[in-house]
């Protein structure tokens, strides 16, 4: 298990991550769980949506268990939310005996005082699309089981207080796809297949790292996960896969840092 405040959950190739962030990203001032992006150098915080596990109608603080292939949030004796990442900007979330709220992060105002615009609208495929202007991305939410519903305050130009709710009995599953202009639906890979593929990919990556003594094996695995989760697919000016120095702070690519990674 890794500390999500220090090491976000992600996987090789994905530009999304999930991390615990503090007061700079959360209006309540308390640490909270966020779905984040590491694309480009946006004029906003990295946080896209705050995740809240709901049990018996109330937000609860879940127990967090992480592995290279899946993030699990548990509450009570049976409630749990499972999260895997898919491709460059896909995320799959399913839940049992609880529901999940995702609050769109509006971000700080622009330097001229104009607030960061967010627009939520219904998808022609039956889900919802959230346009986060500061991230220069849109995110499509579609229920594969159960329902996904959106609440918002529409002021005639932008959406305020966008909250998506995922729920269903006995369970639910939602697919999230990031895109720039027009969402193009693709094939839906089963949740467990995505988890198994991520686990196998990490195992192959780990096997290529130098062998160490038994006492250092846990450190080797942690270091392997850190490198693997920061490995991102080609994008924009990046013509080849590259390793970000961090998913939290130095979350960019510099040639001199890649020399250190290569060593």
Secondary structure, 3 states (H helix, E strand, C coil): CCCCCCCCECCCECCEEEEEECCCCCCCCCCEEEEEECCCCCCCCCEEEEEEEEECCEEECCEEEECCCCEEEEECCCEEEEEEEECCCEEEEEEECCEEEEEECCCCCCCCCCCCCEEEEECCCCCEEEEEHHHCEEEEEEEEECEEEEEEEECCCCEEEEEEEEECCCEEEEEEEEECCCCCCCCCCCHHHHHHHHHHHHHHHHHCCCCCCHHHHHHHHHHHHHHHHCEECCECCECCCEECCCCCCCCCCCHHHHHHHHC
